[in-house]
Amino acid sequence: MAARDRYSRKLECSECGHSGYAEVSESDERRAGNRDFRIDEMPAGFSPEFPSSDPRKYMVRCQCGHKFRFERKTVYPPGGEPA
């Protein structure tokens, strides 16, 4: 059985600013093409909207009702990168 890569990712709503850290895991076997992505622990105030085994397709809903992709390209203004 393959091991799982585990990491945390900050979720932040662009509508209301609510944020928290999701604990996620995915298979470290990349040959199969399926990352077997899972959110193991969702922060308070967020819920799965459209779960998927692909983080680019996994949709999250904030407590304010705003929906967004778990994995998305974020563009920060110069000097605005998170620390």
mmCIF file of the N, C-alpha and C atoms, coordinates in Angstrom:
data_MODEL
# 
_entry.id   MODEL 
# 
loop_
_atom_site.group_PDB 
_atom_site.id 
_atom_site.type_symbol 
_atom_site.label_atom_id 
_atom_site.label_alt_id 
_atom_site.label_comp_id 
_atom_site.label_asym_id 
_atom_site.label_entity_id 
_atom_site.label_seq_id 
_atom_site.pdbx_PDB_ins_code 
_atom_site.Cartn_x 
_atom_site.Cartn_y 
_atom_site.Cartn_z 
_atom_site.occupancy 
_atom_site.B_iso_or_equiv 
_atom_site.pdbx_formal_charge 
_atom_site.auth_seq_id 
_atom_site.auth_comp_id 
_atom_site.auth_asym_id 
_atom_site.auth_atom_id 
_atom_site.pdbx_PDB_model_num 
ATOM 1   N N  . MET A 1 1  ? 0.844   -1.187 0.000   1.00 0.00 ? 1  MET A N  1 
ATOM 2   C CA . MET A 1 1  ? 0.000   0.000  0.000   1.00 0.00 ? 1  MET A CA 1 
ATOM 3   C C  . MET A 1 1  ? 0.890   1.251  0.000   1.00 0.00 ? 1  MET A C  1 
ATOM 4   N N  . ALA A 1 2  ? 0.530   2.196  -0.783  1.00 0.00 ? 2  ALA A N  1 
ATOM 5   C CA . ALA A 1 2  ? 1.304   3.424  -0.924  1.00 0.00 ? 2  ALA A CA 1 
ATOM 6   C C  . ALA A 1 2  ? 1.101   4.328  0.284   1.00 0.00 ? 2  ALA A C  1 
ATOM 7   N N  . ALA A 1 3  ? 2.126   5.079  0.603   1.00 0.00 ? 3  ALA A N  1 
ATOM 8   C CA . ALA A 1 3  ? 2.038   6.061  1.680   1.00 0.00 ? 3  ALA A CA 1 
ATOM 9   C C  . ALA A 1 3  ? 1.273   7.286  1.180   1.00 0.00 ? 3  ALA A C  1 
ATOM 10  N N  . ARG A 1 4  ? 0.863   8.117  2.122   1.00 0.00 ? 4  ARG A N  1 
ATOM 11  C CA . ARG A 1 4  ? 0.132   9.335  1.763   1.00 0.00 ? 4  ARG A CA 1 
ATOM 12  C C  . ARG A 1 4  ? 0.948   10.549 2.165   1.00 0.00 ? 4  ARG A C  1 
ATOM 13  N N  . ASP A 1 5  ? 0.999   11.527 1.268   1.00 0.00 ? 5  ASP A N  1 
ATOM 14  C CA . ASP A 1 5  ? 1.611   12.814 1.583   1.00 0.00 ? 5  ASP A CA 1 
ATOM 15  C C  . ASP A 1 5  ? 0.568   13.627 2.333   1.00 0.00 ? 5  ASP A C  1 
ATOM 16  N N  . ARG A 1 6  ? 0.970   14.270 3.424   1.00 0.00 ? 6  ARG A N  1 
ATOM 17  C CA . ARG A 1 6  ? 0.049   15.080 4.228   1.00 0.00 ? 6  ARG A CA 1 
ATOM 18  C C  . ARG A 1 6  ? 0.587   16.508 4.319   1.00 0.00 ? 6  ARG A C  1 
ATOM 19  N N  . TYR A 1 7  ? -0.324  17.467 4.243   1.00 0.00 ? 7  TYR A N  1 
ATOM 20  C CA . TYR A 1 7  ? 0.062   18.864 4.354   1.00 0.00 ? 7  TYR A CA 1 
ATOM 21  C C  . TYR A 1 7  ? -1.127  19.703 4.789   1.00 0.00 ? 7  TYR A C  1 
ATOM 22  N N  . SER A 1 8  ? -0.856  20.937 5.178   1.00 0.00 ? 8  SER A N  1 
ATOM 23  C CA . SER A 1 8  ? -1.894  21.899 5.552   1.00 0.00 ? 8  SER A CA 1 
ATOM 24  C C  . SER A 1 8  ? -1.977  22.955 4.466   1.00 0.00 ? 8  SER A C  1 
ATOM 25  N N  . ARG A 1 9  ? -3.177  23.463 4.266   1.00 0.00 ? 9  ARG A N  1 
ATOM 26  C CA . ARG A 1 9  ? -3.365  24.529 3.280   1.00 0.00 ? 9  ARG A CA 1 
ATOM 27  C C  . ARG A 1 9  ? -4.335  25.548 3.850   1.00 0.00 ? 9  ARG A C  1 
ATOM 28  N N  . LYS A 1 10 ? -3.971  26.807 3.744   1.00 0.00 ? 10 LYS A N  1 
ATOM 29  C CA . LYS A 1 10 ? -4.832  27.867 4.249   1.00 0.00 ? 10 LYS A CA 1 
ATOM 30  C C  . LYS A 1 10 ? -5.980  28.095 3.279   1.00 0.00 ? 10 LYS A C  1 
ATOM 31  N N  . LEU A 1 11 ? -7.197  28.067 3.810   1.00 0.00 ? 11 LEU A N  1 
ATOM 32  C CA . LEU A 1 11 ? -8.377  28.432 3.034   1.00 0.00 ? 11 LEU A CA 1 
ATOM 33  C C  . LEU A 1 11 ? -8.754  29.843 3.446   1.00 0.00 ? 11 LEU A C  1 
ATOM 34  N N  . GLU A 1 12 ? -9.009  30.698 2.474   1.00 0.00 ? 12 GLU A N  1 
ATOM 35  C CA . GLU A 1 12 ? -9.389  32.071 2.774   1.00 0.00 ? 12 GLU A CA 1 
ATOM 36  C C  . GLU A 1 12 ? -10.472 32.507 1.800   1.00 0.00 ? 12 GLU A C  1 
ATOM 37  N N  . CYS A 1 13 ? -11.582 32.962 2.348   1.00 0.00 ? 13 CYS A N  1 
ATOM 38  C CA . CYS A 1 13 ? -12.705 33.420 1.533   1.00 0.00 ? 13 CYS A CA 1 
ATOM 39  C C  . CYS A 1 13 ? -12.420 34.826 1.023   1.00 0.00 ? 13 CYS A C  1 
ATOM 40  N N  . SER A 1 14 ? -12.529 35.009 -0.278  1.00 0.00 ? 14 SER A N  1 
ATOM 41  C CA . SER A 1 14 ? -12.287 36.333 -0.863  1.00 0.00 ? 14 SER A CA 1 
ATOM 42  C C  . SER A 1 14 ? -13.464 37.278 -0.648  1.00 0.00 ? 14 SER A C  1 
ATOM 43  N N  . GLU A 1 15 ? -14.608 36.741 -0.237  1.00 0.00 ? 15 GLU A N  1 
ATOM 44  C CA . GLU A 1 15 ? -15.792 37.584 -0.008  1.00 0.00 ? 15 GLU A CA 1 
ATOM 45  C C  . GLU A 1 15 ? -15.805 38.179 1.399   1.00 0.00 ? 15 GLU A C  1 
ATOM 46  N N  . CYS A 1 16 ? -15.617 37.329 2.432   1.00 0.00 ? 16 CYS A N  1 
ATOM 47  C CA . CYS A 1 16 ? -15.753 37.815 3.810   1.00 0.00 ? 16 CYS A CA 1 
ATOM 48  C C  . CYS A 1 16 ? -14.445 37.805 4.593   1.00 0.00 ? 16 CYS A C  1 
ATOM 49  N N  . GLY A 1 17 ? -13.398 37.177 4.048   1.00 0.00 ? 17 GLY A N  1 
ATOM 50  C CA . GLY A 1 17 ? -12.101 37.145 4.711   1.00 0.00 ? 17 GLY A CA 1 
ATOM 51  C C  . GLY A 1 17 ? -11.931 36.039 5.735   1.00 0.00 ? 17 GLY A C  1 
ATOM 52  N N  . HIS A 1 18 ? -12.971 35.212 5.935   1.00 0.00 ? 18 HIS A N  1 
ATOM 53  C CA . HIS A 1 18 ? -12.867 34.091 6.880   1.00 0.00 ? 18 HIS A CA 1 
ATOM 54  C C  . HIS A 1 18 ? -11.753 33.155 6.427   1.00 0.00 ? 18 HIS A C  1 
ATOM 55  N N  . SER A 1 19 ? -10.953 32.645 7.378   1.00 0.00 ? 19 SER A N  1 
ATOM 56  C CA . SER A 1 19 ? -9.851  31.764 6.991   1.00 0.00 ? 19 SER A CA 1 
ATOM 57  C C  . SER A 1 19 ? -9.636  30.675 8.027   1.00 0.00 ? 19 SER A C  1 
ATOM 58  N N  . GLY A 1 20 ? -8.918  29.657 7.628   1.00 0.00 ? 20 GLY A N  1 
ATOM 59  C CA . GLY A 1 20 ? -8.568  28.540 8.484   1.00 0.00 ? 20 GLY A CA 1 
ATOM 60  C C  . GLY A 1 20 ? -7.702  27.578 7.700   1.00 0.00 ? 20 GLY A C  1 
ATOM 61  N N  . TYR A 1 21 ? -7.143  26.602 8.394   1.00 0.00 ? 21 TYR A N  1 
ATOM 62  C CA . TYR A 1 21 ? -6.241  25.649 7.751   1.00 0.00 ? 21 TYR A CA 1 
ATOM 63  C C  . TYR A 1 21 ? -6.895  24.284 7.607   1.00 0.00 ? 21 TYR A C  1 
ATOM 64  N N  . ALA A 1 22 ? -6.873  23.765 6.395   1.00 0.00 ? 22 ALA A N  1 
ATOM 65  C CA . ALA A 1 22 ? -7.377  22.419 6.102   1.00 0.00 ? 22 ALA A CA 1 
ATOM 66  C C  . ALA A 1 22 ? -6.209  21.448 6.168   1.00 0.00 ? 22 ALA A C  1 
ATOM 67  N N  . GLU A 1 23 ? -6.444  20.284 6.761   1.00 0.00 ? 23 GLU A N  1 
ATOM 68  C CA . GLU A 1 23 ? -5.447  19.211 6.789   1.00 0.00 ? 23 GLU A CA 1 
ATOM 69  C C  . GLU A 1 23 ? -5.822  18.247 5.667   1.00 0.00 ? 23 GLU A C  1 
ATOM 70  N N  . VAL A 1 24 ? -4.922  18.051 4.718   1.00 0.00 ? 24 VAL A N  1 
ATOM 71  C CA . VAL A 1 24 ? -5.222  17.242 3.541   1.00 0.00 ? 24 VAL A CA 1 
ATOM 72  C C  . VAL A 1 24 ? -4.170  16.155 3.337   1.00 0.00 ? 24 VAL A C  1 
ATOM 73  N N  . SER A 1 25 ? -4.546  15.170 2.530   1.00 0.00 ? 25 SER A N  1 
ATOM 74  C CA . SER A 1 25 ? -3.602  14.110 2.171   1.00 0.00 ? 25 SER A CA 1 
ATOM 75  C C  . SER A 1 25 ? -3.885  13.663 0.750   1.00 0.00 ? 25 SER A C  1 
ATOM 76  N N  . GLU A 1 26 ? -2.852  13.103 0.126   1.00 0.00 ? 26 GLU A N  1 
ATOM 77  C CA . GLU A 1 26 ? -3.002  12.541 -1.206  1.00 0.00 ? 26 GLU A CA 1 
ATOM 78  C C  . GLU A 1 26 ? -1.961  11.440 -1.383  1.00 0.00 ? 26 GLU A C  1 
ATOM 79  N N  . SER A 1 27 ? -2.241  10.566 -2.306  1.00 0.00 ? 27 SER A N  1 
ATOM 80  C CA . SER A 1 27 ? -1.353  9.431  -2.561  1.00 0.00 ? 27 SER A CA 1 
ATOM 81  C C  . SER A 1 27 ? -0.019  9.919  -3.101  1.00 0.00 ? 27 SER A C  1 
ATOM 82  N N  . ASP A 1 28 ? 1.066   9.273  -2.664  1.00 0.00 ? 28 ASP A N  1 
ATOM 83  C CA . ASP A 1 28 ? 2.360   9.638  -3.230  1.00 0.00 ? 28 ASP A CA 1 
ATOM 84  C C  . ASP A 1 28 ? 2.680   8.797  -4.467  1.00 0.00 ? 28 ASP A C  1 
ATOM 85  N N  . GLU A 1 29 ? 1.741   7.943  -4.869  1.00 0.00 ? 29 GLU A N  1 
ATOM 86  C CA . GLU A 1 29 ? 1.866   7.156  -6.104  1.00 0.00 ? 29 GLU A CA 1 
ATOM 87  C C  . GLU A 1 29 ? 1.316   7.984  -7.259  1.00 0.00 ? 29 GLU A C  1 
ATOM 88  N N  . ARG A 1 30 ? 2.172   8.616  -8.007  1.00 0.00 ? 30 ARG A N  1 
ATOM 89  C CA . ARG A 1 30 ? 1.744   9.496  -9.102  1.00 0.00 ? 30 ARG A CA 1 
ATOM 90  C C  . ARG A 1 30 ? 1.539   8.737  -10.405 1.00 0.00 ? 30 ARG A C  1 
ATOM 91  N N  . ARG A 1 31 ? 2.047   7.516  -10.491 1.00 0.00 ? 31 ARG A N  1 
ATOM 92  C CA . ARG A 1 31 ? 1.973   6.762  -11.750 1.00 0.00 ? 31 ARG A CA 1 
ATOM 93  C C  . ARG A 1 31 ? 0.538   6.476  -12.171 1.00 0.00 ? 31 ARG A C  1 
ATOM 94  N N  . ALA A 1 32 ? -0.342  6.289  -11.218 1.00 0.00 ? 32 ALA A N  1 
ATOM 95  C CA . ALA A 1 32 ? -1.718  5.920  -11.537 1.00 0.00 ? 32 ALA A CA 1 
ATOM 96  C C  . ALA A 1 32 ? -2.502  7.083  -12.139 1.00 0.00 ? 32 ALA A C  1 
ATOM 97  N N  . GLY A 1 33 ? -2.019  8.305  -11.971 1.00 0.00 ? 33 GLY A N  1 
ATOM 98  C CA . GLY A 1 33 ? -2.733  9.455  -12.508 1.00 0.00 ? 33 GLY A CA 1 
ATOM 99  C C  . GLY A 1 33 ? -3.816  9.973  -11.574 1.00 0.00 ? 33 GLY A C  1 
ATOM 100 N N  . ASN A 1 34 ? -4.180  9.194  -10.568 1.00 0.00 ? 34 ASN A N  1 
ATOM 101 C CA . ASN A 1 34 ? -5.182  9.600  -9.589  1.00 0.00 ? 34 ASN A CA 1 
ATOM 102 C C  . ASN A 1 34 ? -4.459  9.982  -8.312  1.00 0.00 ? 34 ASN A C  1 
ATOM 103 N N  . ARG A 1 35 ? -4.588  11.225 -7.892  1.00 0.00 ? 35 ARG A N  1 
ATOM 104 C CA . ARG A 1 35 ? -3.898  11.707 -6.704  1.00 0.00 ? 35 ARG A CA 1 
ATOM 105 C C  . ARG A 1 35 ? -4.570  11.222 -5.423  1.00 0.00 ? 35 ARG A C  1 
ATOM 106 N N  . ASP A 1 36 ? -5.796  10.702 -5.519  1.00 0.00 ? 36 ASP A N  1 
ATOM 107 C CA . ASP A 1 36 ? -6.562  10.258 -4.351  1.00 0.00 ? 36 ASP A CA 1 
ATOM 108 C C  . ASP A 1 36 ? -6.545  11.323 -3.261  1.00 0.00 ? 36 ASP A C  1 
ATOM 109 N N  . PHE A 1 37 ? -6.864  12.550 -3.657  1.00 0.00 ? 37 PHE A N  1 
ATOM 110 C CA . PHE A 1 37 ? -6.878  13.710 -2.773  1.00 0.00 ? 37 PHE A CA 1 
ATOM 111 C C  . PHE A 1 37 ? -8.030  13.609 -1.778  1.00 0.00 ? 37 PHE A C  1 
ATOM 112 N N  . ARG A 1 38 ? -7.748  13.938 -0.511  1.00 0.00 ? 38 ARG A N  1 
ATOM 113 C CA . ARG A 1 38 ? -8.788  13.962 0.530   1.00 0.00 ? 38 ARG A CA 1 
ATOM 114 C C  . ARG A 1 38 ? -8.534  15.112 1.491   1.00 0.00 ? 38 ARG A C  1 
ATOM 115 N N  . ILE A 1 39 ? -9.604  15.769 1.919   1.00 0.00 ? 39 ILE A N  1 
ATOM 116 C CA . ILE A 1 39 ? -9.489  16.731 3.010   1.00 0.00 ? 39 ILE A CA 1 
ATOM 117 C C  . ILE A 1 39 ? -9.817  15.950 4.276   1.00 0.00 ? 39 ILE A C  1 
ATOM 118 N N  . ASP A 1 40 ? -8.800  15.768 5.106   1.00 0.00 ? 40 ASP A N  1 
ATOM 119 C CA . ASP A 1 40 ? -8.962  14.985 6.325   1.00 0.00 ? 40 ASP A CA 1 
ATOM 120 C C  . ASP A 1 40 ? -9.620  15.789 7.437   1.00 0.00 ? 40 ASP A C  1 
ATOM 121 N N  . GLU A 1 41 ? -9.352  17.087 7.475   1.00 0.00 ? 41 GLU A N  1 
ATOM 122 C CA . GLU A 1 41 ? -9.954  17.950 8.494   1.00 0.00 ? 41 GLU A CA 1 
ATOM 123 C C  . GLU A 1 41 ? -10.223 19.319 7.887   1.00 0.00 ? 41 GLU A C  1 
ATOM 124 N N  . MET A 1 42 ? -11.493 19.706 7.846   1.00 0.00 ? 42 MET A N  1 
ATOM 125 C CA . MET A 1 42 ? -11.911 20.989 7.279   1.00 0.00 ? 42 MET A CA 1 
ATOM 126 C C  . MET A 1 42 ? -12.012 22.005 8.432   1.00 0.00 ? 42 MET A C  1 
ATOM 127 N N  . PRO A 1 43 ? -11.490 23.222 8.265   1.00 0.00 ? 43 PRO A N  1 
ATOM 128 C CA . PRO A 1 43 ? -11.590 24.208 9.337   1.00 0.00 ? 43 PRO A CA 1 
ATOM 129 C C  . PRO A 1 43 ? -13.043 24.641 9.565   1.00 0.00 ? 43 PRO A C  1 
ATOM 130 N N  . ALA A 1 44 ? -13.330 25.091 10.773  1.00 0.00 ? 44 ALA A N  1 
ATOM 131 C CA . ALA A 1 44 ? -14.674 25.559 11.123  1.00 0.00 ? 44 ALA A CA 1 
ATOM 132 C C  . ALA A 1 44 ? -15.084 26.692 10.193  1.00 0.00 ? 44 ALA A C  1 
ATOM 133 N N  . GLY A 1 45 ? -16.331 26.669 9.756   1.00 0.00 ? 45 GLY A N  1 
ATOM 134 C CA . GLY A 1 45 ? -16.849 27.708 8.880   1.00 0.00 ? 45 GLY A CA 1 
ATOM 135 C C  . GLY A 1 45 ? -16.746 27.383 7.402   1.00 0.00 ? 45 GLY A C  1 
ATOM 136 N N  . PHE A 1 46 ? -16.112 26.274 7.065   1.00 0.00 ? 46 PHE A N  1 
ATOM 137 C CA . PHE A 1 46 ? -15.998 25.826 5.680   1.00 0.00 ? 46 PHE A CA 1 
ATOM 138 C C  . PHE A 1 46 ? -16.610 24.437 5.561   1.00 0.00 ? 46 PHE A C  1 
ATOM 139 N N  . SER A 1 47 ? -17.165 24.142 4.396   1.00 0.00 ? 47 SER A N  1 
ATOM 140 C CA . SER A 1 47 ? -17.729 22.814 4.162   1.00 0.00 ? 47 SER A CA 1 
ATOM 141 C C  . SER A 1 47 ? -17.497 22.426 2.705   1.00 0.00 ? 47 SER A C  1 
ATOM 142 N N  . PRO A 1 48 ? -17.460 21.110 2.431   1.00 0.00 ? 48 PRO A N  1 
ATOM 143 C CA . PRO A 1 48 ? -17.298 20.683 1.039   1.00 0.00 ? 48 PRO A CA 1 
ATOM 144 C C  . PRO A 1 48 ? -18.554 21.001 0.235   1.00 0.00 ? 48 PRO A C  1 
ATOM 145 N N  . GLU A 1 49 ? -18.382 21.578 -0.932  1.00 0.00 ? 49 GLU A N  1 
ATOM 146 C CA . GLU A 1 49 ? -19.515 21.873 -1.822  1.00 0.00 ? 49 GLU A CA 1 
ATOM 147 C C  . GLU A 1 49 ? -19.604 20.794 -2.895  1.00 0.00 ? 49 GLU A C  1 
ATOM 148 N N  . PHE A 1 50 ? -18.496 20.542 -3.588  1.00 0.00 ? 50 PHE A N  1 
ATOM 149 C CA . PHE A 1 50 ? -18.412 19.481 -4.594  1.00 0.00 ? 50 PHE A CA 1 
ATOM 150 C C  . PHE A 1 50 ? -17.103 18.724 -4.357  1.00 0.00 ? 50 PHE A C  1 
ATOM 151 N N  . PRO A 1 51 ? -17.118 17.684 -3.511  1.00 0.00 ? 51 PRO A N  1 
ATOM 152 C CA . PRO A 1 51 ? -15.893 16.923 -3.250  1.00 0.00 ? 51 PRO A CA 1 
ATOM 153 C C  . PRO A 1 51 ? -15.386 16.246 -4.525  1.00 0.00 ? 51 PRO A C  1 
ATOM 154 N N  . SER A 1 52 ? -14.063 16.102 -4.603  1.00 0.00 ? 52 SER A N  1 
ATOM 155 C CA . SER A 1 52 ? -13.434 15.461 -5.751  1.00 0.00 ? 52 SER A CA 1 
ATOM 156 C C  . SER A 1 52 ? -12.103 14.871 -5.301  1.00 0.00 ? 52 SER A C  1 
ATOM 157 N N  . SER A 1 53 ? -11.631 13.858 -6.007  1.00 0.00 ? 53 SER A N  1 
ATOM 158 C CA . SER A 1 53 ? -10.309 13.307 -5.712  1.00 0.00 ? 53 SER A CA 1 
ATOM 159 C C  . SER A 1 53 ? -9.213  14.114 -6.413  1.00 0.00 ? 53 SER A C  1 
ATOM 160 N N  . ASP A 1 54 ? -9.598  15.175 -7.115  1.00 0.00 ? 54 ASP A N  1 
ATOM 161 C CA . ASP A 1 54 ? -8.665  16.091 -7.778  1.00 0.00 ? 54 ASP A CA 1 
ATOM 162 C C  . ASP A 1 54 ? -8.791  17.455 -7.097  1.00 0.00 ? 54 ASP A C  1 
ATOM 163 N N  . PRO A 1 55 ? -7.725  17.967 -6.454  1.00 0.00 ? 55 PRO A N  1 
ATOM 164 C CA . PRO A 1 55 ? -7.838  19.237 -5.726  1.00 0.00 ? 55 PRO A CA 1 
ATOM 165 C C  . PRO A 1 55 ? -8.185  20.430 -6.612  1.00 0.00 ? 55 PRO A C  1 
ATOM 166 N N  . ARG A 1 56 ? -7.947  20.335 -7.927  1.00 0.00 ? 56 ARG A N  1 
ATOM 167 C CA . ARG A 1 56 ? -8.304  21.438 -8.825  1.00 0.00 ? 56 ARG A CA 1 
ATOM 168 C C  . ARG A 1 56 ? -9.797  21.485 -9.079  1.00 0.00 ? 56 ARG A C  1 
ATOM 169 N N  . LYS A 1 57 ? -10.505 20.388 -8.775  1.00 0.00 ? 57 LYS A N  1 
ATOM 170 C CA . LYS A 1 57 ? -11.953 20.330 -8.992  1.00 0.00 ? 57 LYS A CA 1 
ATOM 171 C C  . LYS A 1 57 ? -12.743 20.368 -7.681  1.00 0.00 ? 57 LYS A C  1 
ATOM 172 N N  . TYR A 1 58 ? -12.068 20.243 -6.550  1.00 0.00 ? 58 TYR A N  1 
ATOM 173 C CA . TYR A 1 58 ? -12.727 20.220 -5.241  1.00 0.00 ? 58 TYR A CA 1 
ATOM 174 C C  . TYR A 1 58 ? -13.233 21.627 -4.912  1.00 0.00 ? 58 TYR A C  1 
ATOM 175 N N  . MET A 1 59 ? -14.532 21.767 -4.682  1.00 0.00 ? 59 MET A N  1 
ATOM 176 C CA . MET A 1 59 ? -15.130 23.064 -4.373  1.00 0.00 ? 59 MET A CA 1 
ATOM 177 C C  . MET A 1 59 ? -15.470 23.140 -2.889  1.00 0.00 ? 59 MET A C  1 
ATOM 178 N N  . VAL A 1 60 ? -15.198 24.303 -2.303  1.00 0.00 ? 60 VAL A N  1 
ATOM 179 C CA . VAL A 1 60 ? -15.420 24.553 -0.883  1.00 0.00 ? 60 VAL A CA 1 
ATOM 180 C C  . VAL A 1 60 ? -16.434 25.674 -0.748  1.00 0.00 ? 60 VAL A C  1 
ATOM 181 N N  . ARG A 1 61 ? -17.281 25.588 0.284   1.00 0.00 ? 61 ARG A N  1 
ATOM 182 C CA . ARG A 1 61 ? -18.248 26.652 0.571   1.00 0.00 ? 61 ARG A CA 1 
ATOM 183 C C  . ARG A 1 61 ? -17.894 27.279 1.919   1.00 0.00 ? 61 ARG A C  1 
ATOM 184 N N  . CYS A 1 62 ? -17.852 28.604 1.934   1.00 0.00 ? 62 CYS A N  1 
ATOM 185 C CA . CYS A 1 62 ? -17.605 29.353 3.165   1.00 0.00 ? 62 CYS A CA 1 
ATOM 186 C C  . CYS A 1 62 ? -18.936 29.550 3.900   1.00 0.00 ? 62 CYS A C  1 
ATOM 187 N N  . GLN A 1 63 ? -18.844 29.878 5.170   1.00 0.00 ? 63 GLN A N  1 
ATOM 188 C CA . GLN A 1 63 ? -20.039 30.124 5.973   1.00 0.00 ? 63 GLN A CA 1 
ATOM 189 C C  . GLN A 1 63 ? -20.868 31.293 5.437   1.00 0.00 ? 63 GLN A C  1 
ATOM 190 N N  . CYS A 1 64 ? -20.259 32.192 4.652   1.00 0.00 ? 64 CYS A N  1 
ATOM 191 C CA . CYS A 1 64 ? -20.999 33.314 4.076   1.00 0.00 ? 64 CYS A CA 1 
ATOM 192 C C  . CYS A 1 64 ? -21.737 32.911 2.796   1.00 0.00 ? 64 CYS A C  1 
ATOM 193 N N  . GLY A 1 65 ? -21.482 31.683 2.309   1.00 0.00 ? 65 GLY A N  1 
ATOM 194 C CA . GLY A 1 65 ? -22.141 31.194 1.106   1.00 0.00 ? 65 GLY A CA 1 
ATOM 195 C C  . GLY A 1 65 ? -21.286 31.239 -0.147  1.00 0.00 ? 65 GLY A C  1 
ATOM 196 N N  . HIS A 1 66 ? -20.136 31.889 -0.075  1.00 0.00 ? 66 HIS A N  1 
ATOM 197 C CA . HIS A 1 66 ? -19.242 31.982 -1.237  1.00 0.00 ? 66 HIS A CA 1 
ATOM 198 C C  . HIS A 1 66 ? -18.599 30.624 -1.506  1.00 0.00 ? 66 HIS A C  1 
ATOM 199 N N  . LYS A 1 67 ? -18.545 30.228 -2.790  1.00 0.00 ? 67 LYS A N  1 
ATOM 200 C CA . LYS A 1 67 ? -17.923 28.970 -3.208  1.00 0.00 ? 67 LYS A CA 1 
ATOM 201 C C  . LYS A 1 67 ? -16.633 29.264 -3.954  1.00 0.00 ? 67 LYS A C  1 
ATOM 202 N N  . PHE A 1 68 ? -15.617 28.417 -3.730  1.00 0.00 ? 68 PHE A N  1 
ATOM 203 C CA . PHE A 1 68 ? -14.348 28.570 -4.435  1.00 0.00 ? 68 PHE A CA 1 
ATOM 204 C C  . PHE A 1 68 ? -13.639 27.227 -4.517  1.00 0.00 ? 68 PHE A C  1 
ATOM 205 N N  . ARG A 1 69 ? -12.676 27.144 -5.450  1.00 0.00 ? 69 ARG A N  1 
ATOM 206 C CA . ARG A 1 69 ? -11.897 25.920 -5.621  1.00 0.00 ? 69 ARG A CA 1 
ATOM 207 C C  . ARG A 1 69 ? -10.880 25.799 -4.495  1.00 0.00 ? 69 ARG A C  1 
ATOM 208 N N  . PHE A 1 70 ? -10.643 24.549 -4.050  1.00 0.00 ? 70 PHE A N  1 
ATOM 209 C CA . PHE A 1 70 ? -9.637  24.309 -3.028  1.00 0.00 ? 70 PHE A CA 1 
ATOM 210 C C  . PHE A 1 70 ? -8.265  24.730 -3.533  1.00 0.00 ? 70 PHE A C  1 
ATOM 211 N N  . GLU A 1 71 ? -7.916  24.305 -4.732  1.00 0.00 ? 71 GLU A N  1 
ATOM 212 C CA . GLU A 1 71 ? -6.609  24.619 -5.308  1.00 0.00 ? 71 GLU A CA 1 
ATOM 213 C C  . GLU A 1 71 ? -6.832  25.586 -6.453  1.00 0.00 ? 71 GLU A C  1 
ATOM 214 N N  . ARG A 1 72 ? -6.280  26.764 -6.321  1.00 0.00 ? 72 ARG A N  1 
ATOM 215 C CA . ARG A 1 72 ? -6.478  27.768 -7.354  1.00 0.00 ? 72 ARG A CA 1 
ATOM 216 C C  . ARG A 1 72 ? -5.225  28.618 -7.465  1.00 0.00 ? 72 ARG A C  1 
ATOM 217 N N  . LYS A 1 73 ? -5.070  29.245 -8.607  1.00 0.00 ? 73 LYS A N  1 
ATOM 218 C CA . LYS A 1 73 ? -3.948  30.150 -8.803  1.00 0.00 ? 73 LYS A CA 1 
ATOM 219 C C  . LYS A 1 73 ? -4.298  31.462 -8.121  1.00 0.00 ? 73 LYS A C  1 
ATOM 220 N N  . THR A 1 74 ? -3.402  31.929 -7.290  1.00 0.00 ? 74 THR A N  1 
ATOM 221 C CA . THR A 1 74 ? -3.617  33.182 -6.583  1.00 0.00 ? 74 THR A CA 1 
ATOM 222 C C  . THR A 1 74 ? -2.547  34.166 -7.011  1.00 0.00 ? 74 THR A C  1 
ATOM 223 N N  . VAL A 1 75 ? -2.971  35.349 -7.346  1.00 0.00 ? 75 VAL A N  1 
ATOM 224 C CA . VAL A 1 75 ? -2.031  36.390 -7.747  1.00 0.00 ? 75 VAL A CA 1 
ATOM 225 C C  . VAL A 1 75 ? -2.030  37.439 -6.646  1.00 0.00 ? 75 VAL A C  1 
ATOM 226 N N  . TYR A 1 76 ? -0.858  37.690 -6.090  1.00 0.00 ? 76 TYR A N  1 
ATOM 227 C CA . TYR A 1 76 ? -0.719  38.690 -5.036  1.00 0.00 ? 76 TYR A CA 1 
ATOM 228 C C  . TYR A 1 76 ? -0.048  39.938 -5.604  1.00 0.00 ? 76 TYR A C  1 
ATOM 229 N N  . PRO A 1 77 ? -0.426  41.113 -5.130  1.00 0.00 ? 77 PRO A N  1 
ATOM 230 C CA . PRO A 1 77 ? 0.256   42.318 -5.565  1.00 0.00 ? 77 PRO A CA 1 
ATOM 231 C C  . PRO A 1 77 ? 1.684   42.317 -5.017  1.00 0.00 ? 77 PRO A C  1 
ATOM 232 N N  . PRO A 1 78 ? 2.598   43.070 -5.645  1.00 0.00 ? 78 PRO A N  1 
ATOM 233 C CA . PRO A 1 78 ? 3.982   43.105 -5.134  1.00 0.00 ? 78 PRO A CA 1 
ATOM 234 C C  . PRO A 1 78 ? 4.006   43.469 -3.645  1.00 0.00 ? 78 PRO A C  1 
ATOM 235 N N  . GLY A 1 79 ? 4.735   42.692 -2.888  1.00 0.00 ? 79 GLY A N  1 
ATOM 236 C CA . GLY A 1 79 ? 4.827   42.926 -1.434  1.00 0.00 ? 79 GLY A CA 1 
ATOM 237 C C  . GLY A 1 79 ? 3.665   42.349 -0.662  1.00 0.00 ? 79 GLY A C  1 
ATOM 238 N N  . GLY A 1 80 ? 2.679   41.759 -1.337  1.00 0.00 ? 80 GLY A N  1 
ATOM 239 C CA . GLY A 1 80 ? 1.502   41.242 -0.661  1.00 0.00 ? 80 GLY A CA 1 
ATOM 240 C C  . GLY A 1 80 ? 1.500   39.739 -0.474  1.00 0.00 ? 80 GLY A C  1 
ATOM 241 N N  . GLU A 1 81 ? 2.633   39.101 -0.754  1.00 0.00 ? 81 GLU A N  1 
ATOM 242 C CA . GLU A 1 81 ? 2.706   37.663 -0.600  1.00 0.00 ? 81 GLU A CA 1 
ATOM 243 C C  . GLU A 1 81 ? 2.542   37.283 0.870   1.00 0.00 ? 81 GLU A C  1 
ATOM 244 N N  . PRO A 1 82 ? 1.877   36.159 1.145   1.00 0.00 ? 82 PRO A N  1 
ATOM 245 C CA . PRO A 1 82 ? 1.725   35.755 2.545   1.00 0.00 ? 82 PRO A CA 1 
ATOM 246 C C  . PRO A 1 82 ? 3.070   35.357 3.156   1.00 0.00 ? 82 PRO A C  1 
ATOM 247 N N  . ALA A 1 83 ? 3.202   35.584 4.436   1.00 0.00 ? 83 ALA A N  1 
ATOM 248 C CA . ALA A 1 83 ? 4.453   35.257 5.145   1.00 0.00 ? 83 ALA A CA 1 
ATOM 249 C C  . ALA A 1 83 ? 4.451   33.818 5.597   1.00 0.00 ? 83 ALA A C  1 
# 
